[in-house]
Amino acid sequence: MTIRRLPDTLVDRIAAGEVIERPASAVKELAENAIDAGARRIDIAVAGGGRELIRVIDDGAGMSADDLALAVERHATSKLAGDDLLDIATLGFRGEALPSIGSVSRMTITSRVADAEAASVTIDNGRVEGPRPAALTRGTAIEVRDLFQAVPARLKFLKSDSAETQAIADVVRRLALAHPDVGFALSSEDRVLIDAPAGGDDLAERVAAVLGRDFADNALAIDVEKGGVRLIGLAGLPTFHRGSARWQFVFVNGRPVRDKQLLSAVRAGYQDVLTRQRFPFTCLFVALSPREVDVNVHPAKAEVRFRDPGLVRGLIVSALRHAFADQTPQTAQDGVVERLVTATAPAWPQASGGGGMHAAEPVRAYAAAPAIPQGTQAALAELYAPSADTRADETPLPAEDLSRPLGAARAQVHETYILAQTEDGVVIVDQHAAHERLVYERMKTALERDGIARQALLVPEIVELAPVDADRLLGRAGELAELGLVIEGFGHGAIAVREVPAMLGDADVAGLVRDIADDIAEIGETTRLAEKLNHVAATMACYGSVRAGRRLRPDEMNALLREMEATPNASQCNHGRPTFVKLGLADLERLFARR
């Protein structure tokens, strides 16, 4: 077999396949170049899902004619001052984006630096023409047409125009969230998809502009630092969740990433408070020295490797857990209440004449009705006299109880819900869900204090694994032993399980060990055993808590409220459902159309 050198055009197209997977990849690379160039405004327009047209215009520093000629050559970059790949402070650094896009499209780049004339260069599927004089006020304008037309195999794997446009919008959202000081605009077929003007450092305002006000209003602020790593951002309330992970945004040194280790840490942070098969909203930023993280892992730069992954993971998990544990009952259910009031606000019927009736009109209509004769009023009062005094007692509730976050118990309805009164509204508590959380937190505290009881196996369970997986597992033997799983080596590529957590009962030990080994191989960490133990504890708490249908005395109801106020994560049960809903007087007035 004869070895031959591939032609440059084919080499460029192969390389482009690593960097430019779809139109969204091209938009990402071009927008990141604009950010690195100091742009404060980036306007993006696409057509045909990015296949027909991608146009990116920025007001950055621009390029001279000489720089343009170099910019379209592979591995030519302005991002690295030296040769140190461990000191990368920019989004781009490989010098591959422009030549990769130009090798699979018709691309025109027009740019201008201050105090110089504009110039442009054209690349037609790898063939470069220019630079030549052009007209442009400032910055850089890049137009990409007929992406992948010369590579039909890549073109047929693209999705529909709407799906590719949505992927582009996701990329722009992430960049807009990561850089609130830069204005972003995205349009498709003359339809504006994103318009986020440049702002300051107010992340909540940028989140509201990009994702909607609901996301910003139903999140907790995060700001912690440890060992030179800082974590800031917003973490959605556990009651504010979605059906997919697409609303989980994580950034490392301003770079949007989709990293398994980081997403696993987010999942672990929400473990005790989020219902299964639901995903939280997060917008979290990890900042650390560039020397402590390797962003040169993949051409798309979507994955990173930390020098100390345990430190970063532990910081994320602990920050999220502390944020939920520290939230007060007043703030825990804001999103639930808003959705409840909006969903149940009464819609008054249309008047017979077809005109709309305002919320206040039924009240005015009633007030204008003929007065009822005095004698009739007395008869009605006698007929409809109340059958019982609905007040709990004649003694006013203590002011200190009313001022508490969950107020003072007034009644129990349907032997399931506790109705409490506060200074400015009412609280409705699901007694079973609330007590379930209290029992679960007591069990966790006891496990942390006393340790996890182990059960020795009469006959050790031998689990056959790949030698490398067995070695990884044995390297974590100490951590697993703390969770009650005692293992040791048993020859080449085999693990002997000597003891298991007693609370697991007749679990599939071999399956659990293999799953743990897979987790460690894939993301370098495992929460599998801890999650299983927590699930067992949650199930035990569910069966050990007060059930719906049990009648409670006033002192029992108030004791439950007081313990909820003192217990971490009391706003959700172990399955992620809310334990209470708080309605202010303003909410009640809206429900009854008083305002």
C-alpha positions as CSV (number, residue, x, y, z in Angstrom):
1,M,0.0,0.0,0.0
2,T,1.4,3.4,-1.1
3,I,1.4,6.2,1.4
4,R,0.5,9.6,-0.1
5,R,0.1,13.1,1.3
6,L,-3.5,14.4,1.3
7,P,-4.2,17.6,-0.6
8,D,-4.4,20.7,1.6
9,T,-8.1,21.3,0.8
10,L,-8.9,17.8,2.0
11,V,-6.8,18.3,5.1
12,D,-8.6,21.5,5.9
13,R,-12.1,19.9,5.5
14,I,-11.1,17.0,7.8
15,A,-9.9,19.5,10.4
16,A,-13.0,21.6,9.9
17,G,-15.1,18.5,10.9
18,E,-13.5,18.6,14.3
19,V,-14.2,22.3,15.0
20,I,-17.3,23.0,12.9
21,E,-19.8,20.3,13.6
22,R,-22.9,22.3,12.7
23,P,-23.9,25.9,12.0
24,A,-24.1,26.6,15.7
25,S,-20.4,25.7,16.0
26,A,-19.5,28.3,13.4
27,V,-21.6,31.0,15.2
28,K,-19.9,30.1,18.5
29,E,-16.4,30.4,17.0
30,L,-17.1,33.7,15.3
31,A,-18.8,35.3,18.3
32,E,-16.0,34.2,20.6
33,N,-13.5,35.8,18.3
34,A,-15.5,39.0,18.5
35,I,-15.5,38.9,22.3
36,D,-11.7,38.3,22.3
37,A,-11.4,41.4,20.1
38,G,-13.0,43.5,22.7
39,A,-16.4,43.9,21.1
40,R,-19.2,45.6,23.1
41,R,-21.9,44.8,20.6
42,I,-22.3,41.7,18.5
43,D,-25.1,41.4,15.9
44,I,-25.8,37.9,14.5
45,A,-28.2,37.1,11.6
46,V,-28.8,33.6,10.2
47,A,-31.0,32.2,7.4
48,G,-31.9,28.6,6.6
49,G,-30.8,27.4,10.0
50,G,-27.3,28.8,9.3
51,R,-26.8,26.8,6.2
52,E,-27.7,29.6,3.8
53,L,-26.3,32.5,5.8
54,I,-24.4,33.4,9.0
55,R,-23.6,37.1,9.4
56,V,-21.6,38.3,12.5
57,I,-20.9,42.0,12.9
58,D,-18.9,43.4,15.9
59,D,-17.5,46.7,17.0
60,G,-14.2,45.2,18.3
61,A,-10.6,46.1,17.6
62,G,-10.7,44.9,14.0
63,M,-7.8,43.6,11.8
64,S,-5.4,45.2,9.4
65,A,-5.0,43.9,5.8
66,D,-1.8,42.1,6.8
67,D,-3.6,40.5,9.8
68,L,-6.5,39.4,7.6
69,A,-4.1,37.6,5.3
70,L,-2.7,35.7,8.3
71,A,-6.1,35.2,10.1
72,V,-7.3,32.8,7.4
73,E,-4.2,30.6,7.6
74,R,-4.4,27.5,9.9
75,H,-2.9,27.9,13.4
76,A,-2.3,31.6,13.0
77,T,-3.7,33.4,16.1
78,S,-3.4,36.6,18.1
79,K,-4.6,35.0,21.3
80,L,-1.3,33.4,22.5
81,A,1.5,35.8,23.3
82,G,3.9,32.9,23.9
83,D,3.9,29.2,23.7
84,D,2.4,28.4,27.1
85,L,-0.8,26.4,26.7
86,L,-1.3,26.5,30.5
87,D,-1.8,30.3,30.5
88,I,-4.8,30.8,28.3
89,A,-6.9,33.9,29.1
90,T,-8.9,34.1,25.9
91,L,-11.8,32.1,24.5
92,G,-10.0,31.2,21.3
93,F,-6.4,30.2,21.0
94,R,-6.0,27.4,18.4
95,G,-6.2,29.6,15.3
96,E,-8.5,27.1,13.5
97,A,-11.9,28.7,13.4
98,L,-11.6,31.0,10.4
99,P,-9.7,28.6,8.0
100,S,-12.0,25.7,9.1
101,I,-15.2,27.7,8.3
102,G,-13.7,29.0,5.1
103,S,-12.8,25.5,3.9
104,V,-16.5,24.4,3.9
105,S,-18.3,27.6,2.9
106,R,-18.1,30.8,0.9
107,M,-16.8,33.3,3.6
108,T,-16.1,37.0,3.3
109,I,-14.3,38.9,6.2
110,T,-14.3,42.6,6.2
111,S,-12.4,44.4,9.0
112,R,-11.0,47.8,10.0
113,V,-8.6,48.9,12.7
114,A,-8.5,52.5,14.0
115,D,-6.7,55.0,11.8
116,A,-6.6,52.7,8.8
117,E,-8.6,51.7,5.8
118,A,-10.9,48.7,5.8
119,A,-9.9,45.5,4.0
120,S,-11.6,42.3,3.1
121,V,-10.7,38.7,2.2
122,T,-12.8,36.0,0.6
123,I,-12.4,32.2,1.1
124,D,-14.4,30.0,-1.3
125,N,-14.2,26.5,0.1
126,G,-10.6,26.8,0.9
127,R,-9.5,29.1,-2.0
128,V,-8.3,32.5,-0.6
129,E,-8.7,35.8,-2.5
130,G,-7.5,39.1,-1.2
131,P,-7.0,41.1,0.9
132,R,-8.4,44.1,-1.0
133,P,-9.8,47.5,-0.1
134,A,-13.3,47.6,1.4
135,A,-15.8,49.8,3.2
136,L,-16.5,49.5,6.9
137,T,-16.9,51.9,9.7
138,R,-15.3,49.9,12.5
139,G,-14.8,46.4,13.8
140,T,-15.3,43.3,11.8
141,A,-18.1,41.9,9.6
142,I,-18.1,38.2,8.6
143,E,-20.5,36.7,6.2
144,V,-20.7,32.9,5.7
145,R,-22.8,31.5,2.9
146,D,-23.6,27.9,1.7
147,L,-22.1,26.2,4.7
148,F,-21.2,22.5,4.0
149,Q,-22.4,22.7,0.3
150,A,-19.0,21.3,-0.7
151,V,-19.4,18.5,1.9
152,P,-22.7,16.8,1.1
153,A,-22.0,14.0,3.7
154,R,-21.9,16.6,6.5
155,L,-24.9,18.5,5.1
156,K,-27.3,15.5,5.1
157,F,-26.6,14.9,8.8
158,L,-27.9,18.4,9.8
159,K,-31.3,18.7,11.3
160,S,-34.2,20.9,10.2
161,D,-33.8,24.6,9.8
162,S,-35.8,25.2,13.0
163,A,-33.7,22.8,15.0
164,E,-30.4,24.3,13.7
165,T,-31.7,27.8,14.5
166,Q,-32.6,26.7,18.0
167,A,-29.1,25.3,18.4
168,I,-27.7,28.6,17.3
169,A,-29.9,30.4,19.8
170,D,-28.7,28.2,22.6
171,V,-25.1,29.1,21.8
172,V,-25.8,32.8,21.8
173,R,-27.7,32.5,25.0
174,R,-24.8,30.9,26.7
175,L,-22.4,33.5,25.4
176,A,-24.7,36.3,26.4
177,L,-25.0,34.9,30.0
178,A,-21.3,34.6,30.2
179,H,-20.6,38.1,29.1
180,P,-23.2,40.5,30.5
181,D,-21.0,43.5,29.6
182,V,-21.4,42.7,25.8
183,G,-24.6,43.4,23.9
184,F,-25.9,40.5,21.8
185,A,-28.6,40.4,19.1
186,L,-29.7,37.4,17.1
187,S,-32.2,37.4,14.3
188,S,-33.4,34.7,11.9
189,E,-35.4,35.4,8.7
190,D,-36.0,39.0,10.0
191,R,-37.3,37.6,13.3
192,V,-35.6,38.8,16.5
193,L,-34.7,35.8,18.7
194,I,-32.5,37.4,21.2
195,D,-31.9,41.1,22.1
196,A,-29.7,41.6,25.2
197,P,-28.3,45.1,25.4
198,A,-24.9,45.5,27.1
199,G,-25.2,45.9,30.8
200,G,-23.0,45.9,33.9
201,D,-22.3,43.1,36.3
202,D,-25.9,42.5,37.2
203,L,-26.3,38.8,36.4
204,A,-29.9,38.7,37.4
205,E,-30.8,41.4,34.9
206,R,-28.9,39.6,32.1
207,V,-30.6,36.3,33.0
208,A,-34.0,38.1,32.8
209,A,-33.1,39.6,29.4
210,V,-31.9,36.4,27.9
211,L,-34.0,33.7,29.6
212,G,-37.0,35.6,31.0
213,R,-37.9,37.2,34.3
214,D,-39.1,33.9,35.8
215,F,-35.6,32.5,35.9
216,A,-34.1,35.5,37.7
217,D,-37.0,35.8,40.2
218,N,-36.9,32.1,41.2
219,A,-33.2,31.7,41.9
220,L,-30.9,32.0,44.9
221,A,-27.6,33.9,44.6
222,I,-24.4,31.9,45.0
223,D,-21.0,33.4,45.9
224,V,-18.4,31.2,47.6
225,E,-14.7,30.8,47.4
226,K,-12.3,28.1,48.5
227,G,-8.7,27.1,47.7
228,G,-8.4,29.8,44.9
229,V,-11.6,28.7,43.2
230,R,-14.6,31.0,43.2
231,L,-18.2,30.0,42.4
232,I,-20.8,32.7,41.7
233,G,-24.1,32.7,39.9
234,L,-27.8,31.8,40.3
235,A,-29.3,28.5,41.4
236,G,-33.0,27.9,40.7
237,L,-35.3,27.1,43.6
238,P,-36.0,23.4,43.8
239,T,-39.6,24.1,43.1
240,F,-38.6,25.8,39.8
241,H,-37.5,23.0,37.6
242,R,-37.7,21.8,34.0
243,G,-38.1,18.6,32.0
244,S,-34.6,18.6,30.5
245,A,-31.1,19.7,31.3
246,R,-30.9,22.4,28.6
247,W,-31.5,25.1,31.2
248,Q,-28.4,24.2,33.2
249,F,-25.7,26.8,32.3
250,V,-22.1,26.3,33.7
251,F,-19.1,28.5,32.8
252,V,-15.4,28.2,33.5
253,N,-13.4,31.4,33.3
254,G,-16.1,32.9,31.1
255,R,-16.2,29.9,28.8
256,P,-19.6,28.0,28.3
257,V,-18.9,24.3,28.9
258,R,-20.9,21.1,28.9
259,D,-18.7,19.1,31.3
260,K,-19.9,15.8,32.8
261,Q,-18.0,16.4,36.1
262,L,-19.6,19.8,36.6
263,L,-23.1,18.7,35.7
264,S,-22.7,15.7,38.0
265,A,-21.8,18.1,40.8
266,V,-25.0,20.2,40.1
267,R,-27.1,17.0,40.2
268,A,-25.5,16.0,43.6
269,G,-26.2,19.5,45.0
270,Y,-29.9,19.2,44.2
271,Q,-30.1,15.5,45.2
272,D,-32.2,15.9,48.4
273,V,-34.5,18.6,47.2
274,L,-35.5,18.0,43.6
275,T,-38.1,15.5,42.3
276,R,-36.7,12.7,40.1
277,Q,-36.6,13.1,36.4
278,R,-36.7,16.9,36.7
279,F,-33.8,19.3,36.1
280,P,-33.0,22.5,37.9
281,F,-32.2,25.9,36.4
282,T,-28.6,26.9,37.1
283,C,-26.4,29.7,35.9
284,L,-23.0,29.1,37.6
285,F,-19.6,30.6,37.0
286,V,-16.4,28.9,38.1
287,A,-13.4,31.2,38.2
288,L,-9.8,30.0,38.9
289,S,-6.3,30.4,37.7
290,P,-5.9,29.4,34.0
291,R,-3.0,27.2,35.2
292,E,-5.5,25.1,37.3
293,V,-7.7,24.1,34.4
294,D,-6.9,22.6,31.0
295,V,-9.3,23.9,28.2
296,N,-7.2,22.3,25.5
297,V,-9.0,19.0,25.8
298,H,-11.3,19.1,22.8
299,P,-11.3,21.2,19.6
300,A,-14.8,22.5,20.5
301,K,-13.5,23.5,23.9
302,A,-16.8,22.3,25.5
303,E,-14.9,20.1,28.1
304,V,-12.3,21.0,30.6
305,R,-10.0,19.2,33.0
306,F,-9.2,20.6,36.4
307,R,-6.0,20.1,38.3
308,D,-8.0,19.4,41.4
309,P,-11.4,18.2,40.3
310,G,-12.4,17.2,43.9
311,L,-12.0,20.8,45.1
312,V,-14.3,22.2,42.3
313,R,-16.9,19.5,42.7
314,G,-17.0,19.8,46.5
315,L,-17.3,23.6,46.2
316,I,-20.3,23.3,43.9
317,V,-22.1,20.6,45.9
318,S,-21.6,22.3,49.2
319,A,-22.6,25.7,47.9
320,L,-25.9,24.5,46.5
321,R,-26.7,22.4,49.6
322,H,-26.0,25.3,51.9
323,A,-28.0,27.7,49.8
324,F,-31.1,25.5,50.0
325,A,-30.6,24.8,53.7
326,D,-30.2,28.5,54.5
327,Q,-33.3,29.7,52.5
328,T,-36.1,31.0,54.7
329,P,-39.7,29.8,54.4
330,Q,-40.7,33.2,53.2
331,T,-38.6,32.9,50.0
332,A,-38.8,29.2,49.4
333,Q,-42.2,29.2,47.7
334,D,-42.3,32.5,45.8
335,G,-42.3,30.8,42.4
336,V,-45.0,28.3,43.5
337,V,-47.3,31.1,44.8
338,E,-46.9,33.2,41.7
339,R,-47.8,30.4,39.4
340,L,-50.7,29.4,41.6
341,V,-52.2,32.9,41.7
342,T,-51.7,33.3,37.9
343,A,-53.3,29.9,37.1
344,T,-56.3,30.3,39.4
345,A,-57.1,34.0,39.0
346,P,-60.8,34.1,38.1
347,A,-61.9,35.0,34.5
348,W,-65.1,36.8,34.7
349,P,-67.8,35.8,32.1
350,Q,-68.4,38.0,29.1
351,A,-71.4,40.3,29.2
352,S,-74.4,39.4,27.0
353,G,-73.7,42.3,24.8
354,G,-70.3,40.9,23.9
355,G,-68.3,43.5,25.8
356,G,-65.7,42.4,28.4
357,M,-66.6,42.7,32.1
358,H,-63.8,44.0,34.3
359,A,-63.1,42.3,37.6
360,A,-64.7,45.1,39.6
361,E,-67.9,45.1,37.6
362,P,-69.7,42.2,39.4
363,V,-69.2,44.2,42.7
364,R,-70.6,47.3,41.2
365,A,-73.5,45.4,39.7
366,Y,-74.3,43.9,43.1
367,A,-74.1,47.2,44.8
368,A,-76.5,48.7,42.3
369,A,-79.2,46.0,42.8
370,P,-82.5,47.0,44.5
371,A,-82.3,47.1,48.3
372,I,-83.7,44.1,50.2
373,P,-86.6,45.1,52.5
374,Q,-85.7,45.2,56.2
375,G,-88.1,42.4,57.2
376,T,-86.9,40.1,54.5
377,Q,-83.3,40.7,55.8
378,A,-84.3,39.6,59.3
379,A,-85.9,36.5,57.9
380,L,-82.9,35.6,55.8
381,A,-80.6,36.1,58.8
382,E,-82.8,33.7,60.8
383,L,-82.8,31.2,58.0
384,Y,-79.1,31.3,57.3
385,A,-77.8,31.6,60.8
386,P,-74.3,30.1,61.1
387,S,-74.4,26.5,62.3
388,A,-71.2,26.9,64.3
389,D,-68.7,29.5,65.3
390,T,-65.8,29.0,62.9
391,R,-63.3,30.9,65.1
392,A,-60.9,28.6,66.9
393,D,-61.4,30.5,70.2
394,E,-62.1,33.9,71.5
395,T,-58.5,34.5,72.5
396,P,-56.4,36.4,69.9
397,L,-53.4,34.6,68.5
398,P,-50.1,35.6,70.2
399,A,-48.3,38.2,68.1
400,E,-45.1,36.3,68.3
401,D,-46.7,33.3,66.7
402,L,-48.2,35.4,63.9
403,S,-44.8,37.0,63.2
404,R,-43.1,33.6,62.7
405,P,-42.4,32.6,59.1
406,L,-45.0,29.9,59.0
407,G,-47.4,31.7,61.4
408,A,-49.8,30.0,63.9
409,A,-52.0,27.0,63.1
410,R,-55.7,27.9,62.7
411,A,-57.2,24.7,61.4
412,Q,-56.7,21.3,59.8
413,V,-58.7,20.6,56.6
414,H,-59.4,17.2,55.1
415,E,-57.1,15.8,57.8
416,T,-54.3,16.5,55.4
417,Y,-53.6,20.2,55.2
418,I,-52.7,22.6,58.0
419,L,-54.0,26.1,57.6
420,A,-51.9,28.7,59.4
421,Q,-52.3,32.5,59.8
422,T,-49.4,34.9,59.5
423,E,-49.2,38.7,60.0
424,D,-49.8,39.3,56.3
425,G,-51.4,36.2,54.8
426,V,-52.0,32.5,55.2
427,V,-49.8,29.3,54.9
428,I,-51.1,25.9,53.7
429,V,-48.9,23.0,54.8
430,D,-49.1,19.4,53.5
431,Q,-48.6,17.6,56.8
432,H,-47.3,14.4,55.4
433,A,-44.8,16.0,53.0
434,A,-43.6,18.3,55.8
435,H,-43.1,15.6,58.4
436,E,-41.5,13.4,55.8
437,R,-38.7,16.0,55.3
438,L,-38.3,16.4,59.1
439,V,-37.9,12.6,59.6
440,Y,-35.5,12.4,56.7
441,E,-33.3,15.2,58.1
442,R,-33.2,13.5,61.5
443,M,-32.1,10.2,59.9
444,K,-29.4,11.9,57.9
445,T,-28.1,13.6,61.1
446,A,-28.1,10.3,62.9
447,L,-26.2,8.6,60.0
448,E,-23.5,11.4,60.0
449,R,-23.2,11.2,63.8
450,D,-23.2,7.4,64.3
451,G,-22.0,6.2,60.9
452,I,-23.6,3.8,58.5
453,A,-24.3,0.3,59.9
454,R,-22.6,-2.4,57.9
455,Q,-23.8,-6.0,57.3
456,A,-21.0,-8.6,56.7
457,L,-21.8,-11.1,53.9
458,L,-21.5,-14.7,54.9
459,V,-20.0,-15.4,51.5
460,P,-18.2,-12.5,49.9
461,E,-19.6,-11.3,46.6
462,I,-17.0,-11.6,43.8
463,V,-17.4,-9.1,41.0
464,E,-15.4,-9.5,37.8
465,L,-14.3,-6.2,36.2
466,A,-11.8,-5.0,33.7
467,P,-8.5,-4.7,35.4
468,V,-8.3,-1.0,35.0
469,D,-11.9,-0.6,36.5
470,A,-10.9,-2.8,39.4
471,D,-7.8,-0.7,40.1
472,R,-9.9,2.5,40.0
473,L,-12.4,1.0,42.4
474,L,-9.8,-0.2,44.8
475,G,-8.3,3.3,44.8
476,R,-11.6,4.6,46.2
477,A,-12.0,1.8,48.8
478,G,-11.6,4.1,51.7
479,E,-14.4,6.4,50.5
480,L,-16.7,3.5,49.9
481,A,-16.0,2.0,53.3
482,E,-17.2,5.3,54.9
483,L,-20.5,4.6,53.1
484,G,-20.6,1.0,54.4
485,L,-19.3,-0.8,51.3
486,V,-16.1,-2.7,52.1
487,I,-14.2,-4.1,49.2
488,E,-10.8,-5.6,48.5
489,G,-8.9,-7.0,45.6
490,F,-9.5,-10.6,44.6
491,G,-6.9,-11.5,42.0
492,H,-6.5,-9.9,38.6
493,G,-9.6,-7.8,37.6
494,A,-11.8,-9.0,40.4
495,I,-13.3,-7.3,43.5
496,A,-14.5,-9.1,46.7
497,V,-17.3,-7.3,48.5
498,R,-17.0,-8.1,52.2
499,E,-19.6,-5.8,53.8
500,V,-22.5,-3.8,52.5
501,P,-24.7,-1.0,54.1
502,A,-27.2,-2.8,56.3
503,M,-30.0,-0.5,55.1
504,L,-29.7,-1.7,51.5
505,G,-31.1,-5.1,52.4
506,D,-31.1,-7.6,49.5
507,A,-29.7,-5.2,47.0
508,D,-28.0,-6.2,43.7
509,V,-24.4,-5.8,45.1
510,A,-22.7,-6.8,41.9
511,G,-24.8,-4.4,39.8
512,L,-24.1,-1.6,42.2
513,V,-20.4,-2.2,42.2
514,R,-20.3,-2.2,38.3
515,D,-22.3,1.0,38.2
516,I,-19.9,2.7,40.7
517,A,-17.0,1.5,38.5
518,D,-18.6,3.0,35.4
519,D,-19.2,6.4,37.2
520,I,-15.5,6.6,38.2
521,A,-14.4,5.7,34.7
522,E,-16.6,8.3,33.1
523,I,-16.5,11.3,35.3
524,G,-13.8,10.4,37.9
525,E,-16.4,10.6,40.7
526,T,-19.3,8.5,41.9
527,T,-22.4,9.4,44.0
528,R,-24.1,6.2,43.1
529,L,-23.9,4.6,46.6
530,A,-24.7,7.8,48.4
531,E,-27.7,8.4,46.2
532,K,-28.9,4.8,46.8
533,L,-28.5,5.2,50.6
534,N,-30.3,8.5,50.5
535,H,-33.1,7.0,48.5
536,V,-33.5,4.2,51.0
537,A,-33.5,6.8,53.9
538,A,-36.1,8.9,52.0
539,T,-38.3,5.8,51.6
540,M,-38.0,5.0,55.2
541,A,-38.8,8.6,56.1
542,C,-41.9,8.5,53.9
543,Y,-43.3,5.4,55.7
544,G,-42.3,6.7,59.1
545,S,-44.0,10.1,58.9
546,V,-47.4,11.3,59.8
547,R,-49.9,10.2,57.1
548,A,-52.5,12.2,55.4
549,G,-55.9,11.5,57.1
550,R,-54.6,11.8,60.7
551,R,-56.3,14.4,62.7
552,L,-53.8,16.6,64.6
553,R,-54.3,18.7,67.7
554,P,-53.5,22.4,67.6
555,D,-50.3,21.9,69.7
556,E,-49.2,19.2,67.3
557,M,-49.8,21.4,64.3
558,N,-47.9,24.3,65.8
559,A,-45.0,22.0,66.9
560,L,-44.8,20.8,63.2
561,L,-44.6,24.4,62.0
562,R,-41.9,25.4,64.5
563,E,-39.8,22.3,63.6
564,M,-40.1,23.1,59.9
565,E,-38.8,26.6,60.5
566,A,-35.7,25.1,62.2
567,T,-35.0,22.3,59.7
568,P,-32.9,22.6,56.6
569,N,-34.6,22.1,53.2
570,A,-38.0,22.1,54.9
571,S,-39.6,23.8,51.9
572,Q,-39.5,20.5,49.9
573,C,-40.2,16.9,50.8
574,N,-37.7,14.2,50.0
575,H,-39.2,13.8,46.5
576,G,-38.9,17.5,45.6
577,R,-42.6,18.4,46.1
578,P,-43.3,21.6,48.0
579,T,-44.3,21.1,51.7
580,F,-46.2,24.4,51.9
581,V,-47.6,27.3,50.0
582,K,-47.7,30.8,51.4
583,L,-50.3,33.3,50.2
584,G,-50.0,37.0,51.1
585,L,-53.0,39.2,51.5
586,A,-52.2,40.7,48.1
587,D,-52.3,37.2,46.6
588,L,-55.7,36.5,48.2
589,E,-57.0,39.8,46.9
590,R,-55.9,38.9,43.4
591,L,-57.6,35.5,43.7
592,F,-60.9,37.2,44.7
593,A,-60.5,40.0,42.2
594,R,-60.2,42.7,44.9
595,R,-57.3,44.3,43.0
